[in-house]
Amino acid sequence: MNLLVVEDDPAIGEPLRSGLEREGFDVRLVTNGADALAAPAADLVLLDLGLPDLDGREVCRRLRAESAVPIIVVSARGEEIDRVLLLELGADDYVVKPFGFRELVARIRAVLRRTGGEAEVRTDSRVLLGPLTLDQRTRQVTYGGVNVSLTPKEYELLVELASDPGAVLTREHLIDSVWDEHWWGSTKTLDVHMASLRKKLAPELIETVRGVGFRLVDLGDDR
């Protein structure tokens, strides 16, 4: 796996690169936002927020606009508003400095599993639910015949909901499935992603079951 590490502090970046290479990753280290945006495609980006030229949030937004590459943000800022904003911008996970190296490696591997393995294990790749079409082989989503651009987390949430349309999936189940069972952040993150999905698709497509969770409504169902 090729990792792009974006970190301007050599006291952190160089040991991090060495450690990740010992874990079997191929690592490219860059020290500013411009080089991060110009770097060759990677399998995952480890992005520091405190860059000398561009705000890390802007780098995150631009990376996500160009590709679905998984992004883990690393920052000394741990306030909930930062976490929610970055996840809204398309980051897949958020690690606050100082962090344990073993924890970071575990998060990298977990994000890579979640973002890279799903299409490989599905044999029936197309889900058709009324005006909604979801192709798990290509990770393409259309609604009413129009292509819809989703972030990786939005896509994974939609796949989880579409795995059992009409069934109510609990908030805990969705967080465990799309983030992980040891998710440390606020559950408001789930609400942010659901609100974005409704906006991009249709408000009536995803129904909130108060106090329980969410269900995907099959708009092709005549009931």
N, C-alpha and C positions, 0 to 999 in steps of 0.2 A: 504494500500500500504506500502511495506517495502522499506525504503530508507537507503542507505549506505552513510554516510557523512564522507569524508576523509579530516580532518583538524587537523593540529598539534598545533595550537594556542588555548589553553583552554579558553581564553577570548572570542574567537569567537565560537569555537566548542560547548561548553556546552550551552550557550544561544541559539545557533541555534538548537541544539537538543531539548531543552525544548520548543522552539517556534513551531517547526515542529510537536512535539508530541501534542501540544495544537490544532494544525490544523487537528489532526486525523491520522497522519502518525505513523507507527512503525519505529523507528530510531535506527540504529546501528552506533556508532561513533568510528572511528579508527584514529590513529594519524600518520601513516606512510604508505608508498607504499606497503611494504611487507604484512602488515595486510590487506590492501585493496584487494590485489590479492588473499589472502587466505580466505577472508570472504565468508560466504554463499551467494548464489544468492539473488539479490535484484531486486526490480521493477525499481529502478532508482538510479544512483550514482551521488552524488554531490562531485566533486573532486577539491580540492585545488592544485594549481601547485607547491607551495613552500614547498615541503616535505623534511624531514631531511635525508632520505635514498635514495630515487629514484626521478629522475626528473618526475614531474607530467605528462609531455608529453609521457614519456615512460610507465607510469602506464596506461594512456589513451589508448595507442597503444596495450598494452597487454590485457587490459580488452576487447577491441573491437575484438581482435584476438580470444578470447575465447567465446564471446557471443554477442548478439545483444542488451544487456541491454542499455537503454538510459543513456547518460552521459551529465551532465551539469558541465562545468568547471567554477571554481571560482578563480579569480586571481587579484592581484594588477596590473598586466601587461595588458595594453589595446591596445597595438599597433596592427595595422591591420595585420601585418605579423604573430603575435601570433594567432590571431583569425582564419585566413585562414589556418594556419598549423594545428591547433587543429581540425578544421572542416574536414580537409583532413584526419586526423588520425582517425576520426570517432565520435568526440564529436557532440552532438545534439544542444547544445546552449552554450553560454559563458556569464558570468556575471562578471563585473569588480567591485572590491572593491574600495570604500565603496558602498554598495548596500542597497536599501530599502527592509525590510523583506517582505512587501506585494508584491513588484515586484517579489521577488524571488519565493514566493509561487505561484504567477500567472504563472511564467515561468515553474515551476515544473508541475503544473496541465496541462498547454498547451502541454508540451512535452509528458506527459503521455497520453493525449488524442490523439495526433498525432501518437504516436508509438504503442498504444495499442488498438485503437478502429476500425481501418480500416478493419481488417479481420472479425470482428464481424458483420459488417453491409453489407458485400457483400455476396449475396446468390450464385451467379454464380462465383465460386472462380477461375476458370482457364481462362487465356487469351492466345490464340494461334495466333501468328503473324509470319507466315513463320517459320524460325528456332528458334524463340523466344517463350518460354513457361513461363508464370508467374502464379504461384499458390498462390492466396491471402490467402487461408486458412492456408497454411504452411509457407508462405513468402519465398518459394523457387523459384529460377529463373534458367532456363537452356537455353543455346544457342547452337544450333547444337547438342543437346543431352548431353552437358557437363554442370555440375552444376557450377553456377557462384556465388561467394561470394560477396555480396554487403553490404555496411554500411547501417544503417537505413535510412539516408537521401538519399542515392543513390537509395535504394529500393522505397522510397516514390516518388521520382522524376519519376522513371520508371513507377510506377502505375499511376501517374497523366498523363504522356504522353500516356500511353496505354489505358487510359479511352476514348480517342478519336483519334485513330491512323489516321495519315494523316492531322489532323487539326493543325494549328499553334497556340501554346499556348504562350502568351506573357510572358516576363520576370517577369512582375509585378504579373501576375496570378500565376506563379510557386512559386514565393517567398511567396506570401500570403497563398498559399495552403500548401506548404511543411514546411515553417518556420512559420510565422504568419504575419498578416496585419500590425503589429507594428514593423516589423523587423528593427533593428537599425544598422545592419552591412553593409559592402560593398556588392554591387551586384556581385563583383568578386567571391564571395563564390559560386554563382550559376555556373559560368563558370568553377570553379575548379571541382565541382561535375559532371558537364556535361562532362568535359574532362576525368574524371576518368571512368564514365559510358561507354564512347566510347572506351576507352582502354580495359575495361573488357569485353565488348560485341563485337562491331564492329564499326569502324569509320563511316561507311555509314548508320548505323541504325538510328542515330539522326542527323537531318539536321538543321543547323543554318539558320534562316531567318533574314538577317542582318537588324538591327534597330527595329526588332519586337520581336522575340523569337525563339522557337524551335518546331520541329515537329518530331514525331516518324514515320519512314518510314516502311510500311509493306512490308518486303522483299519477302513475299509470293504473293504479288500483281504482276500480269503480265504486268501491264501498263508500 
